[in-house]
Amino acid sequence: MSYSIAEAARRSGLSIDTLRYYERIKLLDPPARDSAGRRAYSEDDLTWLGFLTKLRLTGMPIKSMREYASLRGHGVSSAGRRKAILVEQRQSVAERIAELQGCLDILDYKIGNYDQIERKTFGKASALEEISA
């Protein structure tokens, strides 16, 4: 099965411009072309785009993504370095999660304080109770 650039964009959640950009900076191998010369993306291309999207969501820099994409073409001989890139990024994500958990804890603490104030002052249900209801 192959997909036009518009369909690949829709399925991947990326814009057509992003697909072309990823191709230009060598994150994405040039897709096959149909008989009219138009890009024809494969299921493998879409799977790779999904992985790239996840890497971007982790905050991985384009430079690291490009290195990973380049190494991918070297097969198993580059597995160690590719793993190292992912391990480094995983550590960064774990640190961000811990930082965000600290932020969430502070927000919950402050919301709890305001809930107590509202109950004492106005007899209102807490905001968290209202959300849960």
N, C-alpha and C positions, 0 to 999 in steps of 0.2 A: 504494500500500500504506500502511495506517495501523496504528499500534501503540497498545495500551492503555498507561496509565502504568506498569503493572507490567512489560509487555514492553519498553517504552522504558528503564526502569530496568535491566532485565536486560541488554539489548543495549548500553547505554551504560556499564555498570559503576557507575552512580551510584544512590543510593538514591531512593526515591519522595519522601522529604522534601527531598532536594537538588534534585530536579526542580522541586518546588513552590517552594522557596526561590529558585532561579534565575529562575523566572517572576515571583515577587514582587519581586525586586530588579531586574528588567528586563534580566537577562542573556539570557533566553529569551523570545521573543514568546509570548503565550498560544497554545497549540496549538488547532487546529480541535477541534470537538466532534462526537461521533457523534450519531445520532438520539436517544439516551437522555441526551445532555448530558455524556457522559464525554469526557475528554481523548482526542484521537486524534492521536498524533505521526506526522509524515511522515518519509520518508527524509532530507529536507533538515534537519528538526529533529535527527535523530540525527547527521547529519554535523556540524552546528553544535555539538552537545553533545560530539562527539569533539574538535573544535577547542578548545572551552572547557576540556576535561579536559587537553589538552596545555598550554594556557596556564597552568593551575593547577600542572601538574607543573614548569613552568619557574620557578615561584615568583612569577608575576605577581600583584600585589595585585588584589583584587576591584575596587577603585576604577578601576584601569586597564582591567580587563576590562569594566567597565560603560561606560567612555568609548568603548572600542572597539565594544562592542555598539550603543551609541547612534549612533555615527558610521556604522555599517554600513547603517543605514536611509537615510542621505543619498546613497547611491550613489557614483558616481565622483568627485563633488565633494569627498568626504572621504578619497579614496585617499591623499593626501599625509600627512595626520595619522595615518591608520591605519598606514601604512608606518612613520612615525616611532615610533609606539608599539612596533611589532614590532622595529625596529632597536634601540631602547633596551633592550628585553627581551633581545634576542639578545646585546647587549654584557654584560648582567648574567649571562646563562647562560655565556658564554665565560669570564668572570671566575671563576665558580663552578667550571667545569670545570678551569681552571688551578689553582685552589686545591685541588680534590680530587686532581688529578694530583700535586701536591706532597705531599699526604697519602699517596697510594698509593706514591710513591717512598720516603718514609720508612718505611712499613710493609714494603715489599720489602727495604729495606736492613737493617732490624732482623731480619726473618725470615731473611735470608741470614746474618746474624751468628749467630743461634741455630742455624741449620743447621750452620754450621762448628763450633760448640761441641759439638753433639750428635755429629757425625761424629768429632771428635777424642776425645771422652769415651766415647761409647757405640758408635761404629761404625754408627750408624743412618743410614738414608736421610733425605734432607731432606724436610721437610713438603711443599715444592713438588713434589718428585719423587714423593711418595706420592699427591698429588692428581692428578698427570699420569698415573699408572699405571692 
